[in-house]
Amino acid sequence: MANAVDRTLFDITPEILELAELCNQANEIDKELYTKYEVKRGLRDVNGKGVLAGLTNISDVCAKKIVNGEEVPCKGNLYYRGYNIKDLVKGFLEAKHSGFEEVAYLLLFGDLPTEQQLHDFERLLAERRTLPPTFVRDVIMKAPSKDMMNSLSRSILSLYTYDEKADDTSIPNVLRQCLNLISQFPMLMVYGYQAYNYRQGEDLFIYAPDPDKSVAENILMMLREDRKYTKLEARILDMALVLHMDHGGGNNSTFTTHVVTSSGTDTYSTIAAAMASLKGPKHGGANIKVTQMFADMKQEVKDWEDDEEVRAYLEGVLNKERFDKKGLIYGMGHAIYSVSDPRAEIFKKFVKQLAKEKGCMEEYALYEKVEKMAPEIIAERRKMYKGVNANVDFYSGLVYSMLGIPEQLYTPIFATARIVGWSAHRLEELRNVDKIIRPAYNPLAPYRDYIELKDRK
């Protein structure tokens, strides 16, 4: 009986395949109809520009400038609350303090903190790095998932049951919930990973966070059995978190946050919905595809310094002959940036330092070669409406691998940063808009009369 249940639940049977074909037939829409009815697929126009769906003070993604009355592509810039991300990173690096807490304060409260405000905010977050009694045992350790994003989402939804004011959507209460989740996220991520490994027969080590350490330092400390890390490692992970914190209101997971918030639901459900969006390989999972592609390339390309051999591999990827046969060179191109991704530019300056510390200069040189070569090859073979450049995912996977962060945590690291942006956007939506987001869809199916069961064919 158990085997029969297993087959019914998890096997794709001939009956399911037959029904799936009916689904395909019922759901197919002629692509030309999108043009006929002027529907922007993916809420983007033919130039890739997003359809205006809202207003925000939180961040701005800039990739064009006005020249002689026309928009032309330019080097990309990212602004948090009006501050250029390049200036923010330069500021906290020169001051030699953690950037995560400072920039989180900026995104949540609208301005850079004073020294005292930053100290108080760091203390506030540190105090909230705790979980309910027995939560690790009762939630995280039981039935751990091999997928860390699903594990995190389950933990987030479970925290709802411990919150006496879970459904209160007043600004003070939602802020409290968001600060809790921002503080708890690294613990949920690392403990979920350790729990799954323990179920696979590995040693279990779970360390409490240190209130005197930054978010980046705590992640590295809790993740490593010896708790050790270098200053450069912590600095680069901290910077990675800052660069991933927000990216405008229109990116998929943040837009999801706005949409779900507009329904009036609770904070835990909202963040879990954003997590579901970020998990997708077209969004938060992109850096994993980059590292997997390079792993395949390092196996297939015998001489990493041979331009022709590297070019042949990349051409094979584009021709759907190599790697996953999808025809994509991962880490190249962005929905908005066409000249440069400012996050990738910032990242690259420090990746080389880390590669030297880790003895990975040959691998770094291969990444540099692909970064230069891929746009040329893509331009030769693809009809493009805008330029192609390395995006932030191109180098982030390499950084995480050099930091010894397991691949399963690449997207959760992204989420650990982006939850700050999601929180800021949820608070903004609650403060300003009191309407549920409900765009229109044009119906295509003709109206039909009901047919009695005995008369159907």
C-alpha angles and dihedrals in degrees: 000000000000091000091050091052091048092052093048094049103040110021123089097228126195087256091056090048090052092049091046089058089054088052091053093050094046095048102043115118123190107248091220090065090067088061094042093054094036092239113166105224110220086009088280130118125230090276092055094252115144120247110247106257105157151344129260140178094194107082143348130208111205124190103145139055134195116256118175090342095308133103113244129178117262138171109300124255131186121203128196110200088336096311117119110241089226091059092046093052092045090050099054093039092054091045088049096226133119115281100200097074094041095050093042088057089050095051094045100042105026105245142054112274125245116241091264094045091051091049091050092046092050089051091048092053092044091053090054096053091106138099131215116275112281091004092125091050099040100039114015100038096045116085095344114201126233086221109074095198090058090045091052093047091052091050091049092051090046091056087065090072091057094052116089090196097040095135097043106114097185113130096247092051095044090049089052091051093047093050089050093051094045089054096042098044098087090050093049090049099047096038091049090053093047092047093054092048090050090056087053090058101265126131117275120229121165118178126193114237118260113240090211094057130081123246092260093048092049092051092054093042095049093044097053124070092218091044090224129136137154127248090245092053092052092044094052095045089048090052091048090055091051093049091052098044098099141350110183129293096279103064110113101255095041092048087050087054091054093046095048093042090054089061090065096243126147128278096250093054091046095053091044089054090051088050091054089054095046091051091068116106090231089060125021097000095063097098090058090057089052093055092044091051091050091047088055091045092052089054095046101038109071098190113037091192094056106102093196093052092048090046091051091053093050091047088052090053091051091047090054091245100111141049110357094348092234093123094238130124097211119225091031123109135012136218091241111013114076103161103033142341107230091209091056090048092053093044094051093059090063101033090074091054091052092045089055092049091049098041093243101126094124090056091046090052089054090053090050091051093051091045090057098038103041098066090051093050093045091049090052095052108029133062103234134184092200141019127277125228140160112283129207092270091061093073102021093075091051090050093050092048091051089049089055092243109154117244091243089067099049094094094038088055087054089050092049087061100036095052086077090058092043089052092050092049093047090053091047092050092049092048099049114022127055099176128093112244107247118160119189128253121200110234115227104177113103118237112258137191119245115260121211114244093243091054098050119108 
